[in-house]
Amino acid sequence: MEDTFSGGILEEEFVIEENSMDGFTDLEFSEKGKVQPIKSSSIMGPWEPCISLVFEEWEDAMSCYGAYAKTKGFSIRINRTRRSLKDKSVIGAEFSCYREGFCRPSYHKKRKNGTPCYETMIGCKAMLSIRRDDEKWVVEAMCGHTPSVIIMDDDKAMANAIAQRLRFLLLNYNFLIGTLPSALSNYSSLLHLSTEGNSLSSVVPSSIGALPHLRVIFHSHNNLSDSLPSSVFCNITEFDILGNSFSGSIPDSIGSLSRLEELKMSNNMFDGVVPVGITNCSLLRVLDLQGNRLTGGIPAFISELRGLTALLLGGNGFSSSIPSSYGNLTALETLG
């Protein structure tokens, strides 16, 4: 019987479900020693493809090979089918890794904003080919999978693409040490930067202050030290550096944070007085300065921040009592 190949009958990627290995069993043999046809629902354990395996249906072969592929870290698709010239029925099929082949050159020109495309097809040769034999399906050829690292043609282009699009950078509770890289200034779309619970040291790079869209900075519970650079402040709404080793005075430039809503600087070593410029932060709701070395009188001008819901000043060296003007803080819920 003559046959012909028709490529791309099904182009969808076949993604293996989590429970696709359920129900696997050992191969069964007849009394004459011949391998009995396999059903995907009858296999109960680890399964390895090999030449001459027999399946009841071609879908069983695809399901078993797909489950095997999952254990090896890749997924599959139907790469091509072979049909009979006589009645057009399917008499052969080939399943391949979904990274088989290579992308057309036009693929890399799809994005109009200039950002590069990631390679999704890298010429992986993993495959399983089956043919119909009477009413059964037999494995006639196969090729193993070789893990590959998927990278873009231009690593610099990839880094630039990430830098331009990244909005949330969350590095909380890892084992990071050293300093924050000045290269963070390249992440022009960054909205939220959080490094809470690490062991970062030295100062916060002043280049962070140049990020135009940055709104939230969480650097609490690290080993950040030295003085807080005045240029670190930009258009942020939340700034949290509690539990570090910052020293020196709180910079007067804090008054330029017109959008600031939460300021948490407790448990550091800030000294001097609270800068009067903080009253320019009219949207401030939370002010936490406890556990530092601030001195002088408890600043009465804080009462001008009428939106405060939490004010924490304890554990400092203030020498006066709570100003009566704090009674004007009608939204205040927490005072400590």
N, C-alpha and C positions, 0 to 999 in steps of 0.2 A: 504494500500500500504506500503510495507516494504521500509526501507531506510537505508542508511549507512552514516557514517561520513568519509570525506576525508580531512585531515588537510593540510594546506599550499597550497591550490589551487592557491592563489595569495599572494605573499609575499611582494609586494611593499608597502611602506608606502604611505598612502593617505594624501596628504598635501592640506589643504583647501586654496582656492584662496581668495584674499581680498574681492571680490565682491560676495562671495558665499551666503551671506545673502540677496542679492537683490532679490526682487520678492516674499517675503514670505507674506502669508495672514492668516487670521483666518481659523479654521477648518469649513468645510461646512457640513450641515446636510440635509438629505432627508426629505420628508414630513412625513415619518414614524419614524423619529427620529434616523435613522441609520447614522453612520458616513460615508461620502462619501470618496472613495479612494483619497489619497493625491498625487499630483504631486509636485515635488520640485520647479517647476517654478511658482506655484500658491500661494506660501506662502509669506506673506508680512511683518510679524512682528516677535517678539521674539517667539521662538518655543521650547517647552519642550517635550521630548519623554515620552511616557507612554504605559503601556500594552494595547493591543487591537487596537492600531492605525492601519489603513489600508492604504496601498500604491498601486498605479497602477503598478509600477515596482520595482524590488529590488534595481535598481540603484537610484530610488527616495528616498528610505529609507537610502541608503548610503550617498547620497548627503545631506539630511536633518540632519542626525546624525553627519555628518562631519562638517556642519555649526554650529550645537549646540556645538560640541566639541571645535571649534575655540573660542566660547564665554567663554568657561571654561578653556582655556589655554592648550589644548592638541590637538593632531591630531590622526587620526585613520588609521587602516589597516583592510583588510579582514583577519580574523584569521582562519576561516574554513568555508567550505560549506558542505551541506548535499545533496546527490544525490539519485535519485530513482534507485532502483535495476532493475526496469522494462525497462526504456528507458534512464537511465543515466542523465536525466535532473535535473537541480538544483531545489530542493524543500525547501531548507533552507540555511540560511547564518548567520554568526556571525561576527559583526564588533567590534573590540576591540581597546583600546588605544595602540599606537605603542610602549609603554613601558611595555606591557603585557609580562608575562613570565620572564625568566632569561637567561642570556648568558651561553653558554657552557663553562666549565672550560678551554677548549683549546683556547677560545677567548683571555684570559689574557696572553697567551704565544705567541701571534702573532708577537709582536714587537721584533725584534732581537737586537735593540740597548739598551735594558734594561729599557726603559721608560714605565711606567704603562699605561694601557688602561683605558679609562673612561667607567663607567657603562652606558649602553644605555637601558637596560631592567631591571626593578626593581619590576616586579610582580604586576603592576597596574591592578586592577580588573574591570575597566570601560569597559562595553560592551553593545551591543544591538543585540538581536537575533530575526530573523524573519523567518516565515515559509510561504509556498505557500498555499493558500486556494482558490481552483478553479483557477481563473485567477488573483487573487489579492494576496497581501503580507501583513501579519499581524504580529505585534510585539508581541512576546510570552514571552520574558524575557528581563530584563535589570539590570544593576548595575551601580550606580553612580560613579563619578570620585572623588578621594581623592588626592588633590595636594600633591606632595612629593618633598623634596629637594634632588637633585641628588648629591651625594658625592662619592668620591672614598673610597675604603676600608681603605686606609692609607693616611690621610691628609698630612703627611710629604712627602710621595712619590709624591703626587700631587704637593706640593710646589716645590719639587726638579725638577719635570718634567717641570714646568713653568719656573723656574730659568734657566734651561739648554737651553730652546728653545726661550725665549722671546728676541726679537730683537729691538722693539720700545716700549718705555714706555712714554706715553704722558699724562700728568696730568694737562694740562693748564687750567687756569681760573676756578678753583674750589674754595673751601673755606678751603684749607689745612692749618693747623697751625702746630707749633712745629718744629721738626728737620727732616732732611732726615735720614732714618734709615741706620745704617752701614751694614744691611743685603743686601743692594744693591750690595755689593761686590760678592754675590753669583750668580748674574745674568751674568754668564760668556759669554753669546752670545750677550749681549746688545750692540747695535750700536748707538742708539739715546735716550737720556734722556732729557725730557723737563718738567719743573715745572713752566713755565711762568705764572705770574698773580695770585699768591697765597699769603699766609701770612706766609711762612716758615721763621724760625729764626735760630739763632746760625750759626755755620760754616758749610761749605760743608765737609762731612766726608772724611778723607784722604783715606779711603778704596776704594773710587770710582776710585782712581788712579791706582788700581790694575786690573781694568777690561781690558782685553787684546784687545778687539775688539771695545771698545767705541770710536766713532768718533765725535759725536755731543753732546754738553752739553748746554742746554738753561735753565738758572735759573733767567732770568730777571724779574724785578718788583716783588720782594719779600721783606722780611725784613732780609735777610742774612747779617751777620755782622762779627765782629772780623777780624782777618787777614786771608788772603787766604792761605791755606796750600800748600806748594810747591809740595807735593806729589800728589796733585789732578791732575796734568798734566800727560798725558800719550801719546797716539798716536792720539789725537784728531785733527780734521780739522777745527771745528767751536766751539768757546767758547764764550758764551754770558751771562754776569752777570750784565748787565746795570740796573740801577734803584734799587740798594740795598743799604746797609750801610757798605760795606767793608771798612776797614781802614788799616793803615800801608803802607808799601812800596810794590810795585809790585815785587814779588820774582824773583831773578836772574835765577831761574830754568826755567823760561819761554823760555829761549834760547834753551832748549832741545826739544822744540816742532818743530821738523823738518818738520812735515806734516801740521802745522797750516796754514789755509788760511784766516780765519776771527777771529778777536779778538775784542770783544766789552765789554768794562769795564767802560763806561761812567756813569756819575751821581752816583758816589760813594764817598768815602772820602779817596781815596788813596793819599798818600803824598810822599815826597822825589822826586827822579829823575827817569826818564825812564831808565831802565837797558839797558846797551849797548849790553847785550846778546841777545836782541830781533833781532839783525841783523842776527842771525843764523836761523831765521824763514824765509828762502829765498822764500817760496811759499806764503807768506802773501799778500793778496789782499786788505783786509779791516782792518784798525787799528783805533779804536774809543776809545779815552781816554779823551774825553771832559767832563767838569763838575766835575773835581776832585780837589785835592789840590796839584798837582804836581808843583814843583819849579825848579829853575835853568834856564839855557838857553834852548831854543827850540833845541832838539838834532839834530845836523847835520848828525849824523851817520844813521838816518832813510833813508837818500837818497840812502843808499846801498840796500834798499828793492825795487828793480827796478820793481817788479810786482804790486806795490800798485796802486789800482784804487780809493780808498777812504782813506783819512787821516784827522782825526778829533781830534784836540788838544785844541780847544777853551775852555774858562771857567776855566782855571787853573791859576797858579801863575807864568808862565814863564816870564823871565825878558829880553829876547832878541828878535830881529826881526827874520823873517823867513830866514833861511840860503839860500844863493844863490845856494847851491848844490841841492836844491829841484828841480831845473830846469832839473835835470837828470831823474826825475820821469816822463818819457814820457808816461806811461800808466795812469797817474793820471787824474781822472775825477772830483773828489770832494775834496776840501781842505777847512777845516773850523777850 
